[in-house]
Amino acid sequence: MSAIEFQIGYLAAGVGLAVALVAVRLGGRNPLLPVLSAVLTLAGVYAGYLLEMALAVSEHEGIPVSELLTSELVNLNQHYVDNIDPISILFYAIGAYAAFQAARKSAG
Protein backbone atom coordinates (compact mmCIF):
# COMPACT_ATOMS: atom_id res chain seq x y z
CA MET A 1 0.00 0.00 0.00
CA SER A 2 2.80 2.36 0.85
CA ALA A 3 4.68 1.76 -2.40
CA ILE A 4 1.69 2.52 -4.62
CA GLU A 5 0.04 5.00 -2.22
CA PHE A 6 -3.32 3.31 -2.73
CA GLN A 7 -5.49 1.05 -0.61
CA ILE A 8 -6.93 -2.05 -2.24
CA GLY A 9 -9.99 -3.79 -0.79
CA TYR A 10 -9.01 -7.02 -2.51
CA LEU A 11 -6.03 -7.28 -0.16
CA ALA A 12 -8.32 -7.34 2.88
CA ALA A 13 -10.53 -9.96 1.23
CA GLY A 14 -7.43 -11.96 0.31
CA VAL A 15 -6.23 -11.88 3.90
CA GLY A 16 -9.68 -13.08 4.97
CA LEU A 17 -9.70 -15.94 2.49
CA ALA A 18 -6.18 -17.02 3.41
CA VAL A 19 -6.96 -16.99 7.13
CA ALA A 20 -10.19 -18.93 6.58
CA LEU A 21 -8.51 -21.59 4.45
CA VAL A 22 -5.75 -22.14 6.98
CA ALA A 23 -8.25 -22.21 9.87
CA VAL A 24 -10.43 -24.79 8.12
CA ARG A 25 -7.38 -26.83 7.18
CA LEU A 26 -6.18 -26.89 10.79
CA GLY A 27 -9.54 -26.92 12.57
CA GLY A 28 -11.69 -29.17 10.43
CA ARG A 29 -15.43 -28.67 10.88
CA ASN A 30 -15.39 -26.78 14.15
CA PRO A 31 -18.39 -24.40 14.27
CA LEU A 32 -16.25 -21.65 15.85
CA LEU A 33 -13.97 -21.39 12.81
CA PRO A 34 -15.96 -18.68 10.97
CA VAL A 35 -15.86 -16.38 13.99
CA LEU A 36 -12.23 -17.17 14.74
CA SER A 37 -11.32 -16.55 11.09
CA ALA A 38 -13.05 -13.17 11.13
CA VAL A 39 -11.28 -12.13 14.34
CA LEU A 40 -7.86 -13.25 13.07
CA THR A 41 -8.49 -11.40 9.81
CA LEU A 42 -9.29 -8.19 11.69
CA ALA A 43 -6.01 -8.60 13.58
CA GLY A 44 -4.14 -9.24 10.32
CA VAL A 45 -5.60 -6.21 8.55
CA TYR A 46 -4.83 -4.07 11.61
CA ALA A 47 -1.23 -5.33 11.67
CA GLY A 48 -0.96 -4.56 7.97
CA TYR A 49 -2.13 -0.99 8.50
CA LEU A 50 0.34 -0.51 11.36
CA LEU A 51 3.19 -1.89 9.28
CA GLU A 52 2.25 0.34 6.35
CA MET A 53 2.12 3.35 8.67
CA ALA A 54 5.47 2.43 10.25
CA LEU A 55 7.05 2.21 6.79
CA ALA A 56 5.63 5.61 5.82
CA VAL A 57 6.78 7.27 9.05
CA SER A 58 10.19 5.64 8.76
CA GLU A 59 10.62 6.94 5.24
CA HIS A 60 9.49 10.45 6.16
CA GLU A 61 11.05 10.85 9.63
CA GLY A 62 14.05 8.54 9.33
CA ILE A 63 13.07 6.50 12.40
CA PRO A 64 13.81 2.77 12.01
CA VAL A 65 10.73 0.59 11.47
CA SER A 66 11.89 -1.75 14.24
CA GLU A 67 11.84 1.13 16.72
CA LEU A 68 8.40 2.26 15.54
CA LEU A 69 7.00 -1.25 16.00
CA THR A 70 8.53 -1.75 19.45
CA SER A 71 9.19 1.27 21.66
CA GLU A 72 6.99 3.66 19.65
CA LEU A 73 4.09 1.24 19.07
CA VAL A 74 1.75 3.03 21.49
CA ASN A 75 2.29 6.35 19.71
CA LEU A 76 1.94 4.71 16.29
CA ASN A 77 -1.30 3.05 17.35
CA GLN A 78 -2.69 6.31 18.76
CA HIS A 79 -1.85 8.11 15.53
CA TYR A 80 -3.62 5.37 13.57
CA VAL A 81 -6.73 5.51 15.78
CA ASP A 82 -6.85 9.30 15.58
CA ASN A 83 -6.62 9.26 11.77
CA ILE A 84 -8.67 6.20 10.78
CA ASP A 85 -10.88 6.86 7.79
CA PRO A 86 -14.16 5.26 6.63
CA ILE A 87 -12.46 3.35 3.80
CA SER A 88 -10.23 1.58 6.34
CA ILE A 89 -13.29 0.53 8.32
CA LEU A 90 -14.84 -0.74 5.08
CA PHE A 91 -11.72 -2.84 4.42
CA TYR A 92 -11.95 -4.33 7.91
CA ALA A 93 -15.55 -5.28 7.18
CA ILE A 94 -14.69 -6.75 3.76
CA GLY A 95 -11.89 -8.86 5.21
CA ALA A 96 -13.93 -10.13 8.16
CA TYR A 97 -16.91 -10.92 5.93
CA ALA A 98 -14.75 -12.81 3.43
CA ALA A 99 -13.11 -14.82 6.22
CA PHE A 100 -16.41 -15.62 7.92
CA GLN A 101 -18.12 -16.72 4.71
CA ALA A 102 -15.18 -18.75 3.41
CA ALA A 103 -14.76 -20.58 6.72
CA ARG A 104 -18.51 -21.14 7.06
CA LYS A 105 -18.79 -22.64 3.58
CA SER A 106 -15.63 -24.71 3.89
CA ALA A 107 -16.38 -26.03 7.36
CA GLY A 108 -20.07 -26.67 6.67
Backbone as CSV, one residue per row, in Angstrom:
resi,resn,N_x,N_y,N_z,CA_x,CA_y,CA_z,C_x,C_y,C_z
1,MET,0.820,-1.189,0.000,0.000,0.000,0.000,0.863,1.251,0.000
2,SER,1.943,1.188,0.754,2.802,2.360,0.854,3.518,2.639,-0.468
3,ALA,3.930,1.591,-1.160,4.675,1.760,-2.398,3.824,2.375,-3.497
4,ILE,2.543,1.994,-3.564,1.685,2.516,-4.621,0.775,3.637,-4.142
5,GLU,0.842,3.952,-2.829,0.040,5.004,-2.221,-1.445,4.842,-2.542
6,PHE,-1.927,3.616,-2.415,-3.318,3.308,-2.726,-3.743,2.120,-1.891
7,GLN,-4.971,2.157,-1.387,-5.488,1.046,-0.608,-6.358,0.174,-1.502
8,ILE,-6.200,-1.130,-1.381,-6.930,-2.053,-2.238,-7.765,-2.974,-1.364
9,GLY,-9.084,-2.958,-1.569,-9.987,-3.793,-0.790,-9.774,-5.272,-1.028
10,TYR,-9.267,-5.616,-2.206,-9.013,-7.025,-2.506,-7.965,-7.611,-1.568
11,LEU,-7.044,-6.782,-1.095,-6.031,-7.279,-0.160,-6.672,-7.733,1.144
12,ALA,-7.626,-6.960,1.644,-8.320,-7.340,2.879,-9.115,-8.624,2.669
13,ALA,-9.778,-8.743,1.527,-10.528,-9.960,1.227,-9.575,-11.139,1.064
14,GLY,-8.434,-10.913,0.460,-7.428,-11.964,0.307,-6.891,-12.440,1.643
15,VAL,-6.663,-11.503,2.559,-6.234,-11.884,3.905,-7.318,-12.739,4.555
16,GLY,-8.561,-12.325,4.399,-9.675,-13.080,4.970,-9.766,-14.491,4.415
17,LEU,-9.636,-14.618,3.116,-9.696,-15.940,2.495,-8.530,-16.821,2.936
18,ALA,-7.350,-16.244,2.990,-6.177,-17.017,3.409,-6.323,-17.498,4.851
19,VAL,-6.770,-16.616,5.726,-6.963,-16.995,7.131,-8.011,-18.090,7.244
20,ALA,-9.112,-17.940,6.519,-10.192,-18.934,6.578,-9.720,-20.297,6.080
21,LEU,-8.983,-20.307,4.989,-8.515,-21.586,4.453,-7.559,-22.294,5.403
22,VAL,-6.676,-21.541,6.017,-5.754,-22.139,6.981,-6.518,-22.617,8.217
23,ALA,-7.470,-21.818,8.682,-8.249,-22.207,9.866,-9.038,-23.486,9.605
24,VAL,-9.650,-23.581,8.444,-10.426,-24.785,8.116,-9.500,-25.984,7.964
25,ARG,-8.348,-25.750,7.366,-7.383,-26.834,7.179,-6.899,-27.381,8.523
26,LEU,-6.676,-26.480,9.481,-6.180,-26.894,10.792,-7.295,-27.305,11.749
27,GLY,-8.474,-26.698,11.604,-9.536,-26.922,12.575,-10.652,-27.834,12.146
28,GLY,-10.656,-28.261,10.902,-11.692,-29.170,10.434,-13.057,-28.522,10.347
29,ARG,-14.053,-29.142,10.966,-15.430,-28.666,10.877,-15.917,-28.002,12.170
30,ASN,-15.029,-27.447,12.910,-15.386,-26.781,14.150,-16.301,-25.593,13.863
31,PRO,-17.450,-25.488,14.545,-18.387,-24.397,14.268,-17.882,-23.012,14.682
32,LEU,-16.812,-22.942,15.464,-16.252,-21.646,15.852,-15.303,-21.065,14.812
33,LEU,-14.952,-21.847,13.802,-13.971,-21.388,12.813,-14.374,-20.116,12.071
34,PRO,-15.626,-19.945,11.653,-15.962,-18.683,10.973,-15.703,-17.446,11.830
35,VAL,-16.071,-17.522,13.099,-15.857,-16.378,13.991,-14.373,-16.174,14.249
36,LEU,-13.666,-17.262,14.511,-12.225,-17.173,14.738,-11.511,-16.618,13.507
37,SER,-11.924,-17.047,12.330,-11.322,-16.552,11.087,-11.550,-15.058,10.930
38,ALA,-12.754,-14.597,11.242,-13.053,-13.165,11.134,-12.204,-12.355,12.108
39,VAL,-12.071,-12.840,13.336,-11.280,-12.128,14.345,-9.801,-12.096,13.949
40,LEU,-9.267,-13.219,13.497,-7.861,-13.250,13.074,-7.626,-12.362,11.851
41,THR,-8.615,-12.284,10.968,-8.487,-11.404,9.807,-8.461,-9.945,10.237
42,LEU,-9.314,-9.569,11.180,-9.295,-8.193,11.689,-7.924,-7.858,12.270
43,ALA,-7.354,-8.808,13.010,-6.014,-8.600,13.579,-4.966,-8.474,12.477
44,GLY,-5.099,-9.294,11.426,-4.143,-9.238,10.323,-4.222,-7.944,9.534
45,VAL,-5.430,-7.477,9.277,-5.599,-6.211,8.550,-5.068,-5.058,9.397
46,TYR,-5.343,-5.092,10.702,-4.832,-4.065,11.606,-3.296,-4.056,11.602
47,ALA,-2.697,-5.239,11.701,-1.234,-5.326,11.675,-0.679,-4.801,10.354
48,GLY,-1.389,-5.079,9.268,-0.961,-4.563,7.970,-0.992,-3.047,7.910
49,TYR,-2.047,-2.454,8.462,-2.134,-0.995,8.500,-1.026,-0.402,9.362
50,LEU,-0.741,-1.025,10.514,0.336,-0.513,11.362,1.693,-0.620,10.675
51,LEU,1.928,-1.734,9.996,3.194,-1.893,9.284,3.316,-0.867,8.164
52,GLU,2.230,-0.653,7.428,2.249,0.340,6.351,2.527,1.732,6.914
53,MET,1.901,2.048,8.049,2.116,3.352,8.672,3.554,3.474,9.182
54,ALA,4.086,2.402,9.758,5.473,2.427,10.246,6.441,2.647,9.092
55,LEU,6.191,2.014,7.960,7.051,2.209,6.789,6.982,3.649,6.300
56,ALA,5.789,4.229,6.281,5.633,5.606,5.817,6.324,6.589,6.771
57,VAL,6.141,6.394,8.066,6.776,7.274,9.049,8.293,7.117,8.987
58,SER,8.756,5.892,8.848,10.189,5.642,8.763,10.803,6.350,7.563
59,GLU,10.116,6.285,6.445,10.617,6.943,5.239,10.632,8.459,5.387
60,HIS,9.622,8.997,6.037,9.494,10.448,6.162,10.344,11.021,7.295
61,GLU,10.368,10.342,8.437,11.046,10.849,9.626,12.441,10.266,9.834
62,GLY,12.741,9.163,9.167,14.047,8.542,9.331,14.179,7.680,10.576
63,ILE,13.059,7.367,11.208,13.070,6.503,12.398,13.015,5.051,11.915
64,PRO,13.843,4.171,12.449,13.811,2.770,12.015,12.451,2.117,12.276
65,VAL,12.021,1.279,11.350,10.734,0.585,11.470,10.714,-0.268,12.731
66,SER,11.830,-0.908,13.043,11.888,-1.753,14.240,11.611,-0.946,15.502
67,GLU,12.101,0.274,15.555,11.841,1.133,16.715,10.372,1.556,16.758
68,LEU,9.803,1.855,15.591,8.402,2.255,15.538,7.475,1.127,15.977
69,LEU,7.851,-0.107,15.664,6.998,-1.251,15.997,7.279,-1.823,17.383
70,THR,8.250,-1.264,18.089,8.534,-1.746,19.447,8.311,-0.613,20.455
71,SER,9.282,0.246,20.615,9.194,1.273,21.656,8.214,2.395,21.311
72,GLU,7.912,2.601,20.054,6.987,3.664,19.651,5.624,3.125,19.217
73,LEU,5.340,1.865,19.528,4.094,1.239,19.074,2.854,1.931,19.633
74,VAL,2.901,2.353,20.879,1.747,3.027,21.485,1.446,4.329,20.743
75,ASN,2.488,5.095,20.444,2.290,6.350,19.708,1.805,6.089,18.286
76,LEU,2.358,5.069,17.649,1.944,4.712,16.293,0.488,4.292,16.273
77,ASN,0.081,3.483,17.242,-1.304,3.050,17.345,-2.233,4.240,17.580
78,GLN,-1.851,5.145,18.471,-2.691,6.307,18.757,-2.843,7.177,17.518
79,HIS,-1.776,7.346,16.775,-1.849,8.114,15.530,-2.795,7.441,14.536
80,TYR,-2.732,6.115,14.461,-3.623,5.374,13.566,-5.084,5.540,13.988
81,VAL,-5.357,5.385,15.278,-6.726,5.507,15.781,-7.261,6.920,15.556
82,ASP,-6.419,7.914,15.766,-6.850,9.300,15.575,-7.139,9.629,14.110
83,ASN,-6.503,8.922,13.191,-6.620,9.257,11.765,-7.298,8.184,10.924
84,ILE,-8.008,7.257,11.546,-8.672,6.205,10.782,-9.762,6.831,9.910
85,ASP,-9.887,6.310,8.721,-10.880,6.858,7.791,-11.930,5.796,7.467
86,PRO,-13.071,6.216,6.917,-14.156,5.264,6.627,-13.751,4.141,5.676
87,ILE,-12.864,4.397,4.744,-12.461,3.353,3.804,-11.700,2.250,4.529
88,SER,-10.934,2.596,5.548,-10.230,1.581,6.342,-11.228,0.696,7.079
89,ILE,-12.254,1.307,7.626,-13.292,0.530,8.315,-13.999,-0.392,7.329
90,LEU,-14.239,0.091,6.119,-14.838,-0.745,5.081,-13.945,-1.942,4.768
91,PHE,-12.633,-1.739,4.708,-11.720,-2.838,4.421,-11.703,-3.864,5.556
92,TYR,-11.817,-3.394,6.795,-11.949,-4.332,7.908,-13.193,-5.192,7.717
93,ALA,-14.297,-4.552,7.364,-15.552,-5.282,7.180,-15.457,-6.270,6.026
94,ILE,-14.847,-5.864,4.921,-14.691,-6.754,3.763,-13.861,-7.978,4.145
95,GLY,-12.757,-7.759,4.815,-11.890,-8.862,5.214,-12.577,-9.821,6.172
96,ALA,-13.251,-9.276,7.187,-13.935,-10.128,8.164,-15.068,-10.903,7.505
97,TYR,-15.817,-10.255,6.628,-16.915,-10.923,5.935,-16.387,-12.054,5.052
98,ALA,-15.330,-11.780,4.305,-14.746,-12.813,3.433,-14.260,-14.003,4.249
99,ALA,-13.605,-13.739,5.369,-13.111,-14.819,6.223,-14.259,-15.627,6.803
100,PHE,-15.271,-14.933,7.310,-16.407,-15.620,7.919,-17.115,-16.509,6.906
101,GLN,-17.398,-15.965,5.732,-18.120,-16.723,4.707,-17.298,-17.902,4.173
102,ALA,-16.027,-17.662,3.933,-15.181,-18.746,3.411,-15.052,-19.873,4.425
103,ALA,-14.867,-19.538,5.694,-14.756,-20.576,6.718,-16.091,-21.285,6.923
104,ARG,-17.180,-20.540,6.870,-18.505,-21.141,7.059,-18.811,-22.139,5.945
105,LYS,-18.506,-21.754,4.715,-18.793,-22.637,3.577,-17.852,-23.836,3.545
106,SER,-16.604,-23.605,3.926,-15.628,-24.708,3.891,-15.824,-25.683,5.041
107,ALA,-16.210,-25.169,6.195,-16.379,-26.026,7.363,-17.745,-26.699,7.387
108,GLY,-18.693,-26.154,6.640,-20.068,-26.669,6.667,-20.253,-27.817,5.832
